[in-house]
Structure formats: structure tokens, C-alpha cells
Amino acid sequence: MTELAAVQGSLAAIGYGLAAIGPGVGVGLVFAAYIQASARQPASARLNLPWLFLGFALIEALALFGIAFGFVWAG
């Protein structure tokens, strides 16, 4: 029997691609919430800015953990 097509590569890349959907949606929600809060209360925009960066950093840390675990489990 002859192989017609061989699939080679790492499933970790597919796994990380799927895992990157979550942080992508999360970052969008964080910035959307900040924009909405600033539009409703412009005076509190500067007070909410640290929370924006904190939420962004935590979500991006999850994405970096995902890529790190992908490399760890692949090799």
C-alpha cells in the first residue's frame, strides 16, 4: 500500500493556534470595556487606565504560558 499524503509537523502549533483564540477575545473585551467606561464617564478614564494595563498584561501572560507549554510538550 502506498501513502498518498503524509502529515508531518507538530500538533503543538495547531494547539497553540487554537489556544490563542482565548487571549485574543480577552484582549478585545478588556479594551472594549475600557472604551465603553471612558465613553460613559470621561472623568474616570485616567482612573481606569491602570486596570486596563493590568488586565491586558494578565491575558497576554496566559498567551505566553500557552506558547511556552506548547514548546515544552512538543519536545
VEXMAR-509583 format. One record per residue: residue in three letters; z, x negated, y of N, C-alpha, C, O in turn. Coordinates in steps of 0.02 Angstrom, whole numbers, padded with zeros to 5 digits, always signed. Layout:
! VEXMAR-509583
ALAZXYZXYZXYZXY ...
***
This chain:
! VEXMAR-509583
MET+00000-00042-00059+00000+00000+00000+00000-00045+00062+00038-00093+00066 THR-00041-00029+00109-00049-00068+00170-00011-00035+00227-00011+00026+00234 GLU+00021-00076+00267+00055-00049+00326+00004-00036+00381-00035-00080+00399 LEU+00005+00024+00407-00041+00040+00461-00014+00019+00528-00051-00005+00571 ALA+00051+00028+00537+00082+00009+00601+00153-00013+00586+00190+00020+00549 ALA+00173-00067+00615+00241-00092+00607+00276-00087+00674+00250-00107+00726 VAL+00335-00059+00672+00375-00053+00732+00423-00112+00734+00465-00119+00689 GLN+00417-00152+00784+00462-00210+00791+00493-00208+00860+00464-00182+00907 GLY+00552-00236+00864+00586-00238+00927+00658-00219+00918+00683-00216+00862 SER+00691-00208+00972+00762-00194+00970+00775-00121+00989+00748-00095+01038 LEU+00816-00090+00949+00836-00022+00966+00886-00022+01023+00899+00030+01054 ALA+00915-00080+01038+00962-00085+01094+00928-00068+01160+00959-00039+01205 ALA+00864-00087+01167+00828-00072+01229+00818+00003+01237+00824+00030+01292 ILE+00804+00037+01183+00797+00110+01186+00864+00142+01200+00869+00189+01239 GLY+00916+00115+01168+00984+00141+01180+01005+00133+01252+01034+00178+01281 TYR+00992+00075+01280+01011+00065+01350+00969+00108+01396+00995+00133+01447 GLY+00907+00117+01380+00865+00161+01421+00892+00232+01422+00893+00265+01475 LEU+00915+00255+01365+00945+00322+01363+01014+00322+01397+01033+00371+01430 ALA+01051+00267+01390+01118+00264+01421+01114+00257+01497+01162+00273+01531 ALA+01058+00234+01523+01051+00227+01596+01040+00293+01631+01043+00297+01692 ILE+01026+00345+01593+01016+00411+01624+01081+00436+01655+01080+00463+01710 GLY+01136+00426+01620+01201+00449+01644+01221+00419+01711+01235+00455+01758 PRO+01222+00352+01717+01238+00322+01782+01188+00340+01836+01206+00345+01895 GLY+01125+00349+01818+01075+00369+01868+01091+00437+01898+01087+00447+01958 VAL+01109+00483+01855+01128+00550+01878+01193+00547+01917+01202+00581+01967 GLY+01240+00506+01893+01305+00499+01926+01299+00472+01997+01332+00497+02042 VAL+01258+00422+02006+01249+00393+02073+01217+00445+02119+01236+00451+02177 GLY+01169+00482+02092+01139+00535+02132+01189+00588+02154+01188+00612+02210 LEU+01234+00606+02108+01285+00657+02125+01335+00630+02176+01357+00667+02220 VAL+01354+00567+02171+01401+00538+02219+01372+00537+02289+01405+00557+02337 PHE+01310+00514+02295+01280+00512+02362+01265+00582+02388+01269+00594+02449 ALA+01246+00628+02344+01235+00697+02366+01299+00728+02392+01299+00764+02442 ALA+01354+00715+02358+01419+00742+02380+01439+00712+02448+01466+00747+02490 TYR+01426+00647+02457+01442+00616+02521+01400+00645+02578+01425+00658+02632 ILE+01336+00654+02565+01292+00681+02617+01312+00752+02634+01313+00772+02692 GLN+01329+00791+02583+01350+00860+02595+01416+00863+02634+01424+00903+02679 ALA+01464+00820+02615+01528+00818+02650+01519+00796+02723+01551+00822+02768 SER+01475+00747+02734+01463+00724+02802+01427+00776+02844+01438+00781+02904 ALA+01385+00815+02812+01350+00868+02849+01398+00924+02868+01391+00955+02921 ARG+01446+00938+02824+01494+00992+02839+01546+00970+02890+01565+01009+02935 GLN+01570+00908+02884+01621+00883+02929+01600+00813+02954+01620+00763+02924 PRO+01561+00809+03006+01537+00744+03030+01594+00697+03052+01586+00636+03049 ALA+01649+00725+03073+01704+00683+03096+01737+00645+03039+01767+00592+03050 SER+01732+00671+02979+01765+00638+02922+01718+00593+02883+01736+00570+02828 ALA+01659+00579+02909+01611+00538+02872+01637+00467+02862+01628+00439+02808 ARG+01669+00439+02912+01696+00371+02906+01755+00369+02858+01767+00317+02826 LEU+01792+00424+02852+01849+00425+02806+01826+00431+02733+01861+00407+02688 ASN+01769+00461+02722+01744+00469+02654+01703+00410+02630+01688+00405+02570 LEU+01685+00365+02674+01642+00308+02656+01674+00263+02603+01638+00242+02557 PRO+01739+00246+02606+01768+00205+02552+01765+00240+02484+01755+00206+02433 TRP+01772+00305+02483+01768+00342+02419+01697+00340+02392+01687+00340+02331 LEU+01649+00340+02437+01579+00334+02415+01568+00268+02379+01540+00267+02325 PHE+01589+00214+02410+01579+00148+02379+01620+00140+02316+01597+00107+02269 LEU+01679+00168+02313+01720+00164+02252+01686+00202+02195+01683+00176+02139 GLY+01662+00261+02208+01628+00299+02156+01564+00265+02134+01549+00263+02074 PHE+01527+00238+02181+01465+00202+02164+01480+00141+02121+01445+00128+02071 ALA+01532+00103+02139+01549+00043+02101+01572+00060+02030+01554+00026+01983 LEU+01611+00113+02022+01634+00131+01956+01577+00154+01911+01575+00138+01852 ILE+01531+00192+01940+01475+00216+01900+01429+00158+01881+01404+00155+01825 GLU+01417+00112+01927+01375+00055+01912+01409+00008+01862+01374-00025+01823 ALA+01475+00005+01862+01511-00035+01812+01498-00006+01742+01490-00044+01694 LEU+01495+00059+01737+01480+00090+01672+01409+00071+01649+01398+00059+01590 ALA+01363+00068+01695+01295+00048+01677+01293-00025+01655+01258-00042+01607 LEU+01331-00068+01688+01333-00138+01668+01367-00147+01601+01347-00190+01561 PHE+01419-00107+01588+01450-00109+01521+01400-00089+01468+01398-00117+01414 GLY+01359-00039+01484+01309-00016+01436+01259-00070+01419+01241-00079+01361 ILE+01235-00107+01469+01187-00160+01454+01220-00219+01418+01190-00250+01375 ALA+01283-00233+01436+01319-00287+01402+01330-00270+01328+01320-00312+01285 PHE+01351-00209+01314+01362-00188+01245+01296-00186+01206+01295-00199+01146 GLY+01243-00170+01240+01177-00171+01208+01159-00241+01184+01133-00250+01129 PHE+01172-00291+01226+01158-00360+01205+01206-00383+01150+01186-00420+01105 VAL+01269-00362+01154+01318-00382+01104+01299-00353+01036+01300-00389+00986 TRP+01283-00290+01034+01268-00257+00970+01199-00276+00943+01187-00269+00883 ALA+01155-00298+00986+01088-00317+00963+01088-00384+00928+01047-00396+00883 GLY+01133-00429+00947+01129-00495+00920+01187-00514+00879+01190-00570+00853 
***
